[in-house]
Amino acid sequence: MKALTRLLPGHGTLWLMFFGSVLAAWALLLATHMPVAAPHPAGDFGLAYLISLCTQSVADAGFGSAVAMWSLMSLAMMAPTAFPAFKTYSDMTCTEAASGTSLAVLVAGYLLVWIGFAVPAAFVQVQLAELHLLDAVGRSTSGTFSALLLLLAGAYQFSRLKNACLSACQNPMTFFFSHWQPGNLGALRLGLRLGAVCLGCCWALMLLAFVAGTMNLAFMALAMLLMTLEKLPQIGDRISAPLGVFLIISGTVVGVLSLIELSNGGI
C-alpha cells in the first residue's frame, strides 16, 4: 500500500481497488481455461458459479454467459488502456476541480460504456455460434469472415473517426478541459464520454477476438498491450498506421487462402 501511494500519490485505496479489479478479471479469465464443474443453478452463486458461466464452450454458452465473459474481457483489457486518462484526472484532484469521489465516478462511467459494449458483442457471438461460424473457443471457422474482420479493422485504423478518437485518448488533459463539467454528475458524464471515445478508438480491434478466439488469453494480452501503447502520444502515432497495414495485409492473405481453399473444393 505504501509503495502504491508513493508511485500514485493520493487515493491509494481507490487505485488499489482499481488494479485489484483488473487483476481479478484476469484471474477469472484464466480460471475459464481450467476444468470446473458447474454448480446447480439453484445452489452456489459464489466464485465457482461465476467461473462456470465462462467455462462453457462458446458454442454452448448462452447469452448471459457470453455477456459475463465479454464484461470480464472489457474490464481486463480496456481498463488498463485508460489508466493515463484516469491518472490525469487524479492529478486534478489536488486542486478543487475534482475529488476522490468524482474520480471513482469517472472510472465507473468509463467502465459502464464497455459493459454496455459487452451486450451487443455477446449477442453477435451467440448468433455466430448458432450459424456455426465459431468453434468451441470462439474462433472463426470461416476464412472469408476472418478476412473481412481483419480488413475492417485495418481500414478503420486510417479512418477519420479512429484518428479523432485516438487523438482524444492520447491527450486526456485537453479532453478534460474541452468537456469539463464539475461535480459527481459531471464526472459521470466525462466518464461516459471518455468511454465512448475509447470505444470509438478500439471497437474494431476488440472484434478481432472473433478471429483469434474470444477465449484466447494470448490475444487478449497482446490486444491490451497494443491498445495501451496506441494511446501513448509518443508511441501511438508510430504504431497505429503500421498496425493498420499489417491487418490489411493479413486480411488479404487470409482471404486469398480462403478463396484458394474454396476453389479446391474445401469447406
C-alpha positions in Angstrom: 0.0 0.0 0.0 2.8 2.4 0.9 4.6 1.6 -2.4 1.4 2.3 -4.3 1.0 5.6 -2.5 4.5 6.6 -3.5 4.0 5.7 -7.1 0.5 7.1 -7.3 0.2 9.8 -4.6 -3.4 10.4 -3.4 -6.3 8.0 -3.5 -4.2 4.9 -2.7 -7.3 2.9 -1.7 -9.1 3.7 -4.9 -6.1 2.7 -7.0 -5.7 -0.5 -5.0 -9.4 -1.3 -5.8 -8.8 -0.4 -9.5 -5.8 -2.6 -10.0 -7.3 -5.3 -7.8 -10.4 -5.4 -10.0 -8.3 -5.7 -13.2 -6.2 -8.5 -11.7 -9.3 -10.3 -10.5 -10.8 -10.0 -14.0 -7.6 -11.6 -15.5 -7.7 -14.3 -12.8 -11.3 -15.2 -13.6 -10.4 -15.3 -17.4 -7.5 -17.6 -16.6 -9.8 -19.7 -14.5 -12.1 -20.2 -17.5 -9.3 -22.4 -19.0 -9.4 -24.8 -16.1 -12.0 -27.6 -15.8 -14.6 -26.6 -13.3 -17.8 -28.4 -12.6 -20.7 -26.1 -12.9 -22.8 -25.8 -9.7 -26.6 -26.4 -9.7 -28.4 -23.2 -10.8 -30.2 -23.1 -7.5 -27.1 -23.7 -5.5 -23.9 -21.8 -5.0 -23.8 -18.4 -6.7 -20.3 -17.6 -5.5 -17.0 -17.6 -7.3 -17.4 -21.1 -8.6 -20.7 -20.2 -10.2 -19.2 -17.1 -11.9 -16.3 -19.1 -13.2 -18.8 -21.7 -14.5 -20.5 -19.1 -16.6 -17.4 -18.7 -18.7 -16.1 -22.2 -18.8 -18.6 -23.5 -21.3 -17.7 -23.8 -24.9 -18.6 -20.8 -26.9 -20.9 -22.9 -29.0 -22.9 -24.0 -25.9 -22.7 -20.7 -24.0 -26.0 -18.8 -23.6 -26.4 -15.0 -23.9 -25.9 -14.5 -20.2 -22.7 -16.4 -20.1 -21.4 -14.5 -23.2 -22.3 -11.1 -21.6 -20.4 -12.2 -18.4 -17.3 -13.2 -20.5 -17.3 -10.0 -22.6 -17.7 -7.9 -19.5 -14.7 -9.6 -17.9 -12.7 -9.1 -21.1 -13.7 -5.4 -21.2 -12.6 -4.9 -17.7 -9.3 -6.8 -18.1 -8.4 -5.4 -21.4 -9.8 -1.8 -21.6 -9.4 -0.5 -18.0 -5.6 -0.6 -18.2 -5.6 1.3 -21.5 -7.4 4.2 -19.9 -5.1 4.4 -16.9 -3.2 7.5 -18.3 -6.5 9.4 -18.6 -7.5 8.3 -15.1 -4.2 9.4 -13.7 -4.5 12.7 -15.4 -7.9 13.2 -13.8 -6.5 12.0 -10.4 -3.8 14.7 -10.6 -6.6 17.3 -11.0 -8.0 16.2 -7.6 -5.0 18.0 -6.0 -7.0 21.2 -6.8 -10.6 21.9 -6.1 -11.6 21.0 -9.6 -12.2 17.3 -8.7 -12.3 14.9 -5.8 -11.6 11.3 -5.0 -15.3 10.6 -5.2 -15.6 12.2 -8.7 -12.6 10.1 -9.8 -14.3 6.9 -8.8 -17.5 8.1 -10.6 -15.4 8.9 -13.7 -13.9 5.4 -13.8 -17.4 3.9 -13.2 -18.8 5.8 -16.1 -16.0 4.7 -18.4 -16.5 1.0 -17.5 -20.2 1.3 -17.9 -19.7 2.1 -21.6 -17.6 -1.0 -22.1 -20.0 -3.2 -20.1 -22.6 -1.8 -22.5 -20.4 -2.9 -25.4 -20.4 -6.4 -23.9 -24.1 -6.8 -24.6 -24.1 -6.4 -28.4 -20.8 -8.3 -28.6 -22.3 -11.2 -26.7 -25.4 -11.1 -29.0 -23.1 -11.3 -32.1 -21.2 -14.2 -30.5 -24.3 -16.2 -29.9 -25.6 -15.6 -33.4 -22.3 -16.5 -35.0 -22.2 -19.7 -32.8 -25.7 -20.7 -33.9 -24.6 -20.2 -37.6 -21.6 -22.5 -36.8 -19.1 -19.7 -37.7 -17.3 -20.0 -34.4 -15.6 -23.0 -32.9 -15.6 -24.1 -29.2 -13.1 -21.4 -28.2 -14.8 -18.6 -30.1 -12.5 -18.6 -33.1 -13.9 -18.0 -36.6 -14.4 -21.2 -38.7 -14.7 -19.2 -41.9 -11.6 -17.8 -43.7 -13.8 -15.3 -45.5 -15.3 -14.0 -42.3 -11.9 -13.7 -40.7 -10.5 -11.9 -43.7 -13.4 -9.4 -43.6 -12.9 -8.7 -39.9 -9.1 -8.2 -40.4 -9.7 -5.9 -43.4 -12.3 -3.9 -41.5 -10.0 -3.4 -38.5 -7.1 -2.5 -40.8 -9.1 0.0 -42.8 -10.6 1.6 -39.7 -7.1 2.4 -38.4 -6.9 5.0 -41.2 -10.4 6.4 -40.7 -11.1 10.0 -39.6 -13.2 8.7 -36.7 -10.4 6.5 -35.4 -7.9 9.4 -35.7 -10.2 11.7 -33.8 -10.9 9.3 -31.0 -7.2 8.3 -30.8 -6.2 11.9 -30.5 -8.6 12.4 -27.6 -7.2 9.3 -25.9 -3.6 10.5 -26.4 -4.4 13.9 -24.9 -6.5 13.4 -21.8 -5.8 16.8 -20.3 -7.0 18.5 -23.4 -10.0 16.2 -23.5 -11.0 17.0 -19.9 -10.5 20.8 -20.4 -12.6 20.7 -23.5 -15.5 18.8 -22.0 -15.2 19.7 -18.3 -18.2 19.5 -16.1 -18.0 19.9 -12.3 -19.3 17.7 -9.6 -20.0 14.0 -9.5 -22.7 14.2 -12.2 -20.2 16.0 -14.4 -17.6 13.3 -13.6 -20.1 10.6 -14.7 -20.7 12.4 -18.0 -17.0 12.8 -18.5 -16.5 9.1 -17.8 -19.2 8.1 -20.3 -17.8 10.4 -22.9 -14.3 9.1 -22.3 -15.6 5.5 -22.6 -17.4 6.4 -25.8 -14.2 7.9 -27.3 -12.3 4.8 -26.2 -14.9 2.6 -27.8 -14.7 4.6 -31.0 -10.9 4.0 -30.9 -10.8 0.3 -30.1 -14.1 -1.4 -31.1 -12.7 -2.8 -34.4 -9.6 -4.3 -32.7 -11.8 -5.8 -30.0 -13.9 -7.6 -32.7 -10.7 -9.4 -33.8 -11.4 -11.7 -30.8 -13.6 -13.5 -33.2 -10.6 -14.2 -35.4 -8.1 -15.2 -32.7 -10.7 -16.7 -30.3 -12.8 -15.0 -27.7 -11.3 -17.3 -25.1 -7.7 -16.7 -26.3 -5.8 -15.2 -23.4 -2.7 -14.6 -25.5 -4.8 -12.4 -27.9 -6.3 -10.5 -25.0 -2.9 -9.7 -23.6 -1.5 -8.7 -26.9 -4.5 -6.6 -27.8 -4.4 -4.9 -24.4 -0.7 -4.1 -24.9 -1.2 -2.7 -28.4 -4.2 -0.6 -27.5 -2.4 0.8 -24.4 0.7 1.7 -26.5 -1.5 3.2 -29.2 -2.9 5.7 -26.6 0.5 6.9 -25.6 1.2 10.1 -27.6 4.9 9.4 -28.3 4.4 5.8 -29.3 0.8 5.6 -30.6 1.4 7.6 -33.7 4.2 5.3 -34.7 2.3 2.1 -34.4 -1.2 3.0 -35.5 -0.6 3.1 -39.2 1.8 0.1 -39.3 -0.8 -1.9 -37.4 -3.4 -1.0 -39.9 -1.1 -2.0 -42.8 -0.4 -5.3 -41.0 -4.1 -6.0 -40.5 -4.9 -5.2 -44.2 -2.1 -7.5 -45.4 -3.2 -10.2 -43.0 -6.8 -9.9 -44.1 -5.8 -10.1 -47.8 -3.6 -13.2 -47.3 -6.4 -14.9 -45.3 -8.9 -14.0 -47.9 -6.8 -15.3 -50.8 -6.1 -18.5 -49.0 -9.8 -18.9 -48.3 -10.6 -18.4 -51.9 -8.0 -21.0 -52.9 -9.4 -23.5 -50.5 -12.9 -22.9 -51.8 -11.7 -23.3 -55.4 -10.1 -26.6 -54.5 -13.3 -27.9 -53.0 -12.6 -27.1 -49.4 -15.3 -26.3 -46.9 
